[in-house]
């Protein structure tokens, strides 16, 4: 029962980080398009911000995916850092 709850929690965490990642990826693509339209020398800081947000979202998504896979493959709970 506790394993099922942990799996549900990890699945929820994975889904939430995926949504944030997808949104950040889209915003980064839009910022790149704006940069290309304005030229690379334009002092628009949105590309820097979008890149930082995208990188952080990607890190969080990777961590959630690693924790989810670790639980499934190794039967380990990342929350407890021990076998379930």
Secondary structure, DSSP 8 states (H G I E B T S, - for coil): -HHHHHHHHHHHHHHHHHHHHHHHHHHHHHHHHHHHHH-TTS--THHHHHHHHHHHHHHHHHHHHHHHHHHHHH-EETTTTEE-
